[in-house]
Amino acid sequence: MTLTRNQVRDLLDRHGLAPSRAMGQNFVVDPNTIAAMVRAAELDPNQSVVEIGPGLGSLTRALAAEVDHVLAVEADRHLLAPLAETADAPNVEIVHADATSSQWRSKLGADSRRWALVANLPYNIAVPLLLDLLDTEPRIETFTVMVQKEVAERLVAPVGTKAYGIPTLKVAYWCEGRIARSVPATVFYPRPRVSSAVVRLLRRPEPAVDVDPDRLFALIRTAFGQRRKMLRRSLAAHLTPAHFDKAKIPPTARPEQLTLADWARLAAEQE
């Protein structure tokens, strides 16, 4: 089902194409990696799946064998012909669209319809796209994405670590998350210079904390914008010593030392 390295090369040659660095194109050529990714997604046969950046269709084909409907969103018009050739199945719908735009989202249908997102995300759009979809698309209930390993660690980092930051807190606000699998560079064509990982995110029924999200993340962005500073300095324009005292947060702390619940208490003090 998965295209081999030689098949990928032949397909690209036949269509006069080469992988685009600008679009972050690295095609998976290992069947075990594709199979493991589909398993990690824990799909229901009756489920609808959206795949962003299907490329040449190896993952698309595997998903089509598991579920009723696959919506494959591809930004590169040059890949549409080979993708249609390899993912030629009645339950695959290919859409030519930039995934960071809103033009494809009408395809998700009514608000009552629930989707899973499964994708080998282009490295250059992975974080902003994921965070935007978490904020704006409640129709997508699960996310199983292959991203650069460093990005994966940022999404689910423990508090107090170097990787812990705004993406970590945004994911924690909306989802339960974990790294499902590490992926070596050898399974891609062309081979990237970095390792990858599969991250599994399950959307919570309700956000993890009950506080105004605009106020919460404005505070978080301000603090992490001056990450090396103590909070009493970076947030001086927003919080007084009394606010820190009531929230039971040391004003000498730095932003990566606070859990999402800590940030929620600080944000609530601004009300």
RODO-2510 file (C-alpha; in nm, 4 decimals, decimal comma):
residues 271
     n   res          X          Y          Z
     1     m     0,0000     0,0000     0,0000
     2     t     0,2830     0,2430     0,0856
     3     l     0,4896     0,3678    -0,2049
     4     t     0,8507     0,2519    -0,1867
     5     r     1,1448     0,4865    -0,2301
     6     n     1,1910     0,3709    -0,5910
     7     q     0,8194     0,4054    -0,6658
     8     v     0,8208     0,7602    -0,5310
     9     r     1,1177     0,8494    -0,7477
    10     d     0,9573     0,6913    -1,0538
    11     l     0,6252     0,8673    -0,9906
    12     l     0,7934     1,2042    -0,9527
    13     d     1,0078     1,1476    -1,2628
    14     r     0,7065     1,0448    -1,4682
    15     h     0,5301     1,3679    -1,3787
    16     g     0,8441     1,5801    -1,4157
    17     l     0,8490     1,6734    -1,0461
    18     a     1,0910     1,7002    -0,7554
    19     p     1,0176     1,7393    -0,3824
    20     s     0,9797     2,1046    -0,2869
    21     r     1,1915     2,2256     0,0045
    22     a     0,9889     2,5457     0,0193
    23     m     0,6732     2,3440     0,0831
    24     g     0,8406     2,1074     0,3300
    25     q     0,7862     1,7975     0,1166
    26     n     0,9343     1,4778     0,2603
    27     f     0,7425     1,1668     0,1535
    28     v     0,7139     0,8628     0,3828
    29     v     0,8420     0,5505     0,2086
    30     d     0,8169     0,3011     0,4940
    31     p     0,5039     0,0841     0,5328
    32     n     0,5638     0,0193     0,9037
    33     t     0,5619     0,3928     0,9772
    34     i     0,2369     0,4446     0,7857
    35     a     0,0731     0,1452     0,9576
    36     a     0,1876     0,2642     1,3021
    37     m     0,0504     0,6101     1,2365
    38     v    -0,2894     0,4742     1,1362
    39     r    -0,2951     0,2554     1,4490
    40     a    -0,2072     0,5528     1,6671
    41     a    -0,5051     0,7438     1,5252
    42     e    -0,7483     0,4832     1,6713
    43     l    -0,9975     0,5402     1,3918
    44     d    -1,3563     0,4266     1,3823
    45     p    -1,4542     0,2670     1,0457
    46     n    -1,7479     0,5094     1,0183
    47     q    -1,5307     0,8129     1,0846
    48     s    -1,4379     1,0949     0,8489
    49     v    -1,0705     1,1877     0,8294
    50     v    -0,9026     1,5017     0,7023
    51     e    -0,5445     1,4686     0,5839
    52     i    -0,3379     1,7823     0,5304
    53     g    -0,0466     1,7604     0,2906
    54     p    -0,1170     1,4148     0,1440
    55     g     0,1714     1,4515    -0,1010
    56     l     0,1869     1,1389    -0,3149
    57     g    -0,0850     0,9550    -0,1245
    58     s     0,0765     0,6727     0,0765
    59     l    -0,0981     0,7713     0,4003
    60     t    -0,4130     0,8608     0,2056
    61     r    -0,4373     0,5076     0,0707
    62     a    -0,3910     0,3561     0,4157
    63     l    -0,6581     0,5834     0,5640
    64     a    -0,9023     0,5078     0,2810
    65     a    -0,8752     0,1384     0,3668
    66     e    -0,9841     0,2110     0,7251
    67     v    -1,2612     0,4736     0,7151
    68     d    -1,5646     0,5853     0,5173
    69     h    -1,4333     0,9188     0,3947
    70     v    -1,0932     1,0877     0,3557
    71     l    -1,0668     1,4572     0,2746
    72     a    -0,7148     1,5155     0,1398
    73     v    -0,6120     1,8835     0,1363
    74     e    -0,3126     1,9488    -0,0892
    75     a    -0,1630     2,2940    -0,1513
    76     d     0,0795     2,2007    -0,4305
    77     r    -0,1054     2,1928    -0,7617
    78     h     0,1803     1,9980    -0,9188
    79     l     0,1092     1,7015    -0,6883
    80     l    -0,2619     1,6789    -0,7697
    81     a    -0,2138     1,4532    -1,0728
    82     p     0,0150     1,1937    -0,9082
    83     l    -0,1989     1,2072    -0,5916
    84     a    -0,5152     1,1367    -0,7907
    85     e    -0,3346     0,8467    -0,9556
    86     t    -0,2169     0,6799    -0,6335
    87     a    -0,5185     0,7628    -0,4138
    88     d    -0,7819     0,6674    -0,6673
    89     a    -1,0566     0,5432    -0,4354
    90     p    -1,4275     0,6325    -0,4202
    91     n    -1,4044     0,7404    -0,0576
    92     v    -1,1150     0,9861    -0,1145
    93     e    -1,1954     1,3508    -0,1856
    94     i    -0,8984     1,5603    -0,2980
    95     v    -0,9138     1,9353    -0,2442
    96     h    -0,6593     2,1804    -0,3830
    97     a    -0,6232     2,4384    -0,1056
    98     d    -0,3763     2,6036     0,1269
    99     a    -0,4412     2,4355     0,4615
   100     t    -0,3618     2,7588     0,6471
   101     s    -0,6528     2,9317     0,4700
   102     s    -1,0218     2,8833     0,5447
   103     q    -1,1277     2,7897     0,1923
   104     w    -1,1333     2,4121     0,2527
   105     r    -1,3110     2,4163     0,5878
   106     s    -1,6606     2,4244     0,4410
   107     k    -1,5862     2,0650     0,3371
   108     l    -1,5995     1,9651     0,7042
   109     g    -1,9769     2,0052     0,6864
   110     a    -2,2204     2,0742     0,9669
   111     d    -2,1024     2,1557     1,3170
   112     s    -2,2463     1,8251     1,4391
   113     r    -2,0106     1,6226     1,2179
   114     r    -1,6936     1,5022     1,3887
   115     w    -1,3570     1,4506     1,2218
   116     a    -1,0141     1,3097     1,2913
   117     l    -0,7084     1,4805     1,1485
   118     v    -0,4277     1,2448     1,0461
   119     a    -0,1329     1,3929     0,8618
   120     n     0,2368     1,4067     0,7952
   121     l     0,2375     1,7835     0,8374
   122     p     0,4776     1,9990     0,6370
   123     y     0,7311     2,1249     0,8905
   124     n     0,6961     2,4868     0,7834
   125     i     0,3268     2,5150     0,8816
   126     a     0,2849     2,2528     1,1549
   127     v     0,2695     2,4638     1,4727
   128     p     0,0629     2,7640     1,3534
   129     l    -0,1780     2,5366     1,1688
   130     l    -0,2321     2,3033     1,4647
   131     l    -0,2848     2,5882     1,7097
   132     d    -0,5288     2,7572     1,4745
   133     l    -0,7309     2,4380     1,4257
   134     l    -0,7432     2,3821     1,8005
   135     d    -0,8878     2,7316     1,8436
   136     t    -1,1285     2,7365     1,5514
   137     e    -1,2322     2,3847     1,4499
   138     p    -1,4148     2,1943     1,7271
   139     r    -1,5371     1,9589     1,4538
   140     i    -1,1880     1,8040     1,4594
   141     e    -1,1856     1,5900     1,7735
   142     t    -0,8559     1,4050     1,7375
   143     f    -0,5208     1,4981     1,5866
   144     t    -0,2606     1,2381     1,4935
   145     v     0,0226     1,4221     1,3269
   146     m     0,3784     1,3532     1,2277
   147     v     0,5973     1,6568     1,2925
   148     q     0,9602     1,7419     1,3557
   149     k     1,0659     1,5802     1,6844
   150     e     1,1554     1,9157     1,8364
   151     v     0,8048     2,0410     1,7531
   152     a     0,6472     1,7303     1,9040
   153     e     0,8366     1,7903     2,2274
   154     r     0,7177     2,1524     2,2366
   155     l     0,3554     2,0453     2,1992
   156     v     0,3539     1,8141     2,5027
   157     a     0,6514     1,9343     2,7077
   158     p     0,6566     1,8936     3,0884
   159     v     0,6402     2,2124     3,2919
   160     g     0,9781     2,3607     3,3750
   161     t     1,1571     2,2320     3,0657
   162     k     1,3176     2,4299     2,7854
   163     a     1,0597     2,3029     2,5334
   164     y     0,7672     2,4179     2,7485
   165     g     0,6002     2,7274     2,6064
   166     i     0,2995     2,8812     2,4369
   167     p     0,2268     2,5796     2,2093
   168     t     0,2421     2,3474     2,5125
   169     l    -0,0100     2,5556     2,7019
   170     k    -0,2426     2,5924     2,4025
   171     v    -0,2438     2,2151     2,3527
   172     a    -0,3005     2,1558     2,7250
   173     y    -0,5919     2,4024     2,7241
   174     w    -0,7762     2,2137     2,4495
   175     c    -0,6426     1,8571     2,4567
   176     e    -0,4817     1,5648     2,6260
   177     g    -0,1640     1,4911     2,4343
   178     r     0,1257     1,2490     2,4094
   179     i     0,4046     1,1461     2,1750
   180     a     0,2944     0,8156     2,0248
   181     r     0,6055     0,7236     1,8290
   182     s     0,9508     0,8477     1,7300
   183     v     1,0264     0,8405     1,3576
   184     p     1,3802     0,8316     1,2124
   185     a     1,4805     1,0400     0,9117
   186     t     1,5514     0,7228     0,7119
   187     v     1,1803     0,6569     0,6425
   188     f     1,1481     0,9710     0,4247
   189     y     1,2340     1,0639     0,0688
   190     p     1,4169     1,2924     0,0526
   191     r     1,5716     1,2321     0,3922
   192     p     1,5321     1,5361     0,6213
   193     r     1,8094     1,6557     0,8480
   194     v     1,5983     1,6040     1,1598
   195     s     1,4090     1,3226     1,3283
   196     s     1,0305     1,3258     1,3541
   197     a     0,7631     1,2025     1,5923
   198     v     0,3937     1,1194     1,5840
   199     v     0,1852     1,3217     1,8294
   200     r    -0,1646     1,2175     1,9349
   201     l    -0,4014     1,4877     2,0656
   202     l    -0,7512     1,4170     2,1971
   203     r    -0,9758     1,7213     2,2283
   204     r    -1,1284     1,7671     2,5729
   205     p    -1,5087     1,7983     2,6067
   206     e    -1,4410     2,1351     2,7707
   207     p    -1,1242     2,3457     2,8022
   208     a    -0,8964     2,2370     3,0847
   209     v    -0,9465     2,5627     3,2793
   210     d    -1,2493     2,7894     3,3180
   211     v    -1,1106     3,1334     3,2395
   212     d    -1,1444     3,3754     2,9487
   213     p    -0,9043     3,2370     2,6828
   214     d    -0,8250     3,5772     2,5313
   215     r    -0,7128     3,7121     2,8685
   216     l    -0,5323     3,3883     2,9531
   217     f    -0,3254     3,3672     2,6365
   218     a    -0,2578     3,7401     2,6178
   219     l    -0,0926     3,7060     2,9583
   220     i     0,0958     3,3931     2,8526
   221     r     0,2216     3,5538     2,5304
   222     t     0,3416     3,8603     2,7175
   223     a     0,5364     3,6549     2,9709
   224     f     0,6926     3,4147     2,7215
   225     g     0,7867     3,7090     2,5022
   226     q     1,0324     3,7942     2,7834
   227     r     1,1025     3,4403     2,8905
   228     r     1,4187     3,5108     3,0903
   229     k     1,2544     3,7714     3,3084
   230     m     1,0788     3,7108     3,6375
   231     l     0,7033     3,7459     3,6113
   232     r     0,6964     4,0507     3,8365
   233     r     0,8964     4,2303     3,5657
   234     s     0,7472     4,0907     3,2453
   235     l     0,3888     4,1282     3,3724
   236     a     0,4350     4,4527     3,5674
   237     a     0,1953     4,6368     3,3378
   238     h    -0,0754     4,3753     3,3944
   239     l    -0,0460     4,2407     3,7494
   240     t     0,0281     4,3903     4,0907
   241     p     0,2013     4,2141     4,3819
   242     a    -0,1442     4,1630     4,5317
   243     h    -0,2541     3,9718     4,2224
   244     f     0,0401     3,7335     4,2567
   245     d    -0,0313     3,6911     4,6256
   246     k    -0,4008     3,6097     4,5728
   247     a    -0,3171     3,3639     4,2939
   248     k    -0,0488     3,2036     4,5142
   249     i     0,2139     3,2482     4,2406
   250     p     0,5686     3,3596     4,3330
   251     p     0,6367     3,6863     4,1449
   252     t     0,9977     3,5721     4,1105
   253     a     0,8929     3,2724     3,8987
   254     r     0,9662     3,2542     3,5283
   255     p     0,6958     3,1640     3,2748
   256     e     0,8036     2,8043     3,2113
   257     q     0,7624     2,7253     3,5819
   258     l     0,3847     2,7789     3,5790
   259     t     0,1294     2,5109     3,4950
   260     l    -0,1827     2,5914     3,2950
   261     a    -0,3787     2,5990     3,6229
   262     d    -0,1304     2,8543     3,7609
   263     w    -0,1755     3,0735     3,4551
   264     a    -0,5529     3,0446     3,4881
   265     r    -0,5384     3,1723     3,8462
   266     l    -0,3288     3,4695     3,7394
   267     a    -0,5620     3,5496     3,4498
   268     a    -0,8634     3,5282     3,6818
   269     e    -0,7057     3,7934     3,9058
   270     q    -0,7247     4,0398     3,6167
   271     e    -1,1070     4,0255     3,6165
***
